[in-house]
Amino acid sequence: MTSTHATACPHCGWPDGGEPFQVLSRHTTATGRTEWTRCGCGSLQVRVIDGCGTRVVSRSGPASGSAPARSGTASR
């Protein structure tokens, strides 16, 4: 995983301020909360929620083959 200063997922463009595709776990910390989430493209993200707001502090690339099919592009 790499740290990030972006405001959107570099793999799919989903805004970091938007709701994550899937929340995997939540952990209370002394200063707020840490969440492990998965973006719609499959990228694993670590989000910190504290007095400064919510920010993605680390993310992976999407797992190969994990991106969901876009509507209208599913194979038949």
Secondary structure, DSSP 8 states (H G I E B T S, - for coil): -B----SB-TTT--BTTS--SEEEEEEE-SSEEEEEEE-TTS-EEEEEEETTEEEEEEE----TT-S---TT----
